[in-house]
């Protein structure tokens, strides 16, 4: 359990997420299926940690994890990628519209106020989405381009979602 799940949120950790991503990718490439990677970063998480303490930040991360789990299909995998970043693996999708609906549902759920230490706090999500095979052929590249899409949302004012769009101005994170 400890080796595959995040101790705080109880979501799959990065190692288990990569294992599931490789399985989803193998199935998708073998049977000509599509899947998506949704990269979620919480906007303005640091001030909550700084003002209310790390225990409040931890409580917020746990509530975010619960909202992710309760707003996804059974076959989807939410995972804690690190810090206040989460990845959602969405296998067997038909089109961009289907993934957009899932991402918008997550965004709406994560935007709702949280009760932390008897205080109401709010965060917003910046969400980047990448599709296989349209945006990348390799699972690691798919995460990188979903991350790049998320950073484009952040640089455009935060609190939104975007599909990856290759362009000369898009810089992939290392």
C-alpha positions as CSV (number, residue, x, y, z in Angstrom):
1,X,0.0,0.0,0.0
2,X,2.7,2.5,1.0
3,X,4.7,1.9,-2.2
4,X,1.8,2.6,-4.5
5,X,-0.4,5.1,-2.8
6,X,0.2,8.6,-1.6
7,X,0.3,8.5,2.2
8,X,-1.7,11.7,2.6
9,X,-4.5,11.6,-0.1
10,X,-4.7,7.8,-0.5
11,X,-4.7,8.3,-4.2
12,X,-2.3,6.3,-6.4
13,X,1.1,7.9,-6.3
14,X,3.4,8.7,-9.2
15,X,4.8,5.2,-9.5
16,X,1.4,3.5,-9.6
17,X,0.1,6.2,-12.0
18,X,2.9,5.5,-14.4
19,X,2.2,1.8,-14.2
20,X,-1.5,2.4,-15.0
21,X,-0.5,4.8,-17.8
22,X,1.7,2.2,-19.4
23,X,-1.1,-0.3,-19.2
24,X,-3.6,2.1,-20.7
25,X,-1.2,3.1,-23.4
26,X,-0.5,-0.5,-24.3
27,X,-4.2,-1.3,-24.7
28,X,-4.8,1.9,-26.6
29,X,-2.0,1.4,-29.1
30,X,-2.9,-2.3,-29.6
31,X,-6.6,-1.7,-30.1
32,X,-6.4,1.7,-31.8
33,X,-8.2,3.5,-28.8
34,X,-7.9,7.0,-27.5
35,X,-7.1,8.1,-24.0
36,X,-6.4,11.4,-22.2
37,X,-4.1,12.8,-19.5
38,X,-5.6,15.6,-17.5
39,X,-3.0,17.6,-15.5
40,X,-4.5,19.6,-12.5
41,X,-2.6,22.2,-10.6
42,X,-4.2,24.1,-7.7
43,X,-4.0,27.9,-8.1
44,X,-3.0,29.9,-5.0
45,X,-2.3,26.8,-2.8
46,X,0.8,28.3,-1.2
47,X,-1.0,31.1,0.6
48,X,-3.3,28.6,2.3
49,X,-0.2,26.7,3.5
50,X,1.5,29.9,4.6
51,X,-1.5,31.5,6.3
52,X,-3.3,28.5,7.9
53,X,-0.4,26.1,8.2
54,X,0.8,22.9,6.5
55,X,-1.9,20.9,8.3
56,X,-4.5,23.0,6.6
57,X,-2.8,22.5,3.3
58,X,-2.8,18.8,3.9
59,X,-6.5,18.8,4.7
60,X,-7.2,20.8,1.5
61,X,-5.2,18.2,-0.5
62,X,-7.2,15.4,1.0
63,X,-10.5,17.1,0.2
64,X,-9.3,17.8,-3.4
65,X,-8.5,14.1,-3.7
66,X,-12.0,13.1,-2.5
67,X,-13.6,15.5,-5.0
68,X,-11.5,14.0,-7.8
69,X,-12.5,10.5,-6.9
70,X,-16.2,11.3,-6.6
71,X,-16.4,13.2,-9.9
72,X,-14.7,10.6,-12.2
73,X,-15.8,7.4,-13.9
74,X,-14.9,4.1,-12.3
75,X,-12.3,3.4,-15.0
76,X,-10.5,6.8,-14.6
77,X,-7.5,7.1,-12.4
78,X,-6.8,10.2,-10.3
79,X,-3.3,10.3,-8.9
80,X,-1.2,12.7,-6.8
81,X,1.7,13.7,-9.0
82,X,3.4,15.8,-6.3
83,X,2.8,18.8,-4.1
84,X,-0.5,20.3,-5.3
85,X,-0.4,18.7,-8.7
86,X,-2.7,15.8,-9.7
87,X,-3.0,13.7,-12.8
88,X,-6.1,12.0,-14.1
89,X,-5.9,9.2,-16.6
90,X,-8.9,8.9,-18.7
91,X,-9.0,5.7,-20.8
92,X,-11.2,4.8,-23.7
93,X,-12.5,8.1,-24.8
94,X,-14.3,8.8,-28.0
95,X,-13.5,12.5,-28.7
96,X,-12.3,15.8,-27.2
97,X,-15.8,16.7,-26.2
98,X,-16.1,13.8,-23.9
99,X,-12.8,14.7,-22.1
100,X,-13.9,18.4,-22.0
101,X,-17.0,17.4,-20.1
102,X,-15.0,15.4,-17.6
103,X,-12.5,18.2,-17.1
104,X,-15.2,20.8,-16.7
105,X,-16.9,18.6,-14.1
106,X,-13.7,18.3,-12.2
107,X,-13.0,22.1,-12.5
108,X,-16.5,22.9,-11.2
109,X,-16.1,20.5,-8.2
110,X,-12.6,21.8,-7.3
111,X,-13.8,25.4,-7.4
112,X,-16.4,24.9,-4.7
113,X,-15.4,26.3,-1.3
114,X,-13.6,24.0,1.2
115,X,-14.0,24.0,5.0
116,X,-10.6,23.9,6.6
117,X,-10.0,24.6,10.3
118,X,-13.5,26.1,10.6
119,X,-12.7,28.6,7.8
120,X,-14.0,28.6,4.3
121,X,-11.1,28.6,1.7
122,X,-11.2,28.6,-2.0
123,X,-8.8,27.5,-4.7
124,X,-9.2,27.2,-8.4
125,X,-7.7,24.6,-10.7
126,X,-5.6,25.2,-13.8
127,X,-6.1,22.2,-16.0
128,X,-4.2,21.0,-19.0
129,X,-5.4,18.1,-21.3
130,X,-3.5,16.0,-23.7
131,X,-4.9,13.2,-26.0
132,X,-3.4,10.1,-27.3
133,X,-2.6,9.8,-30.2
134,X,-3.3,13.4,-31.3
135,X,-0.9,15.3,-29.0
136,X,1.8,12.7,-28.3
137,X,2.6,9.1,-29.1
138,X,4.5,8.3,-25.9
139,X,3.1,8.3,-22.4
140,X,5.9,10.4,-20.9
141,X,5.4,13.0,-23.7
142,X,1.7,13.0,-23.1
143,X,2.3,14.0,-19.5
144,X,4.7,16.7,-20.6
145,X,2.3,18.2,-23.1
146,X,-0.6,18.1,-20.6
147,X,1.7,19.9,-18.2
148,X,2.5,22.4,-21.0
149,X,-1.2,23.0,-21.6
150,X,-1.7,23.5,-17.8
151,X,1.1,26.1,-17.8
152,X,-0.5,27.9,-20.7
153,X,-3.7,28.2,-18.5
154,X,-1.6,29.5,-15.6
155,X,0.1,32.1,-17.8
156,X,-3.3,33.2,-19.2
157,X,-4.7,34.1,-15.8
158,X,-5.3,30.7,-14.2
159,X,-8.6,29.0,-13.3
160,X,-9.3,27.4,-16.6
161,X,-8.7,24.4,-18.8
162,X,-7.0,24.0,-22.1
163,X,-6.1,21.2,-24.5
164,X,-2.5,21.0,-25.7
165,X,-1.9,23.0,-28.8
166,X,1.5,22.7,-30.5
167,X,2.8,26.1,-31.5
168,X,6.1,27.9,-31.8
169,X,5.4,29.7,-28.6
170,X,4.7,26.5,-26.6
171,X,7.7,25.5,-24.6
172,X,7.6,22.0,-23.1
173,X,8.7,21.8,-19.5
174,X,11.8,19.6,-18.9
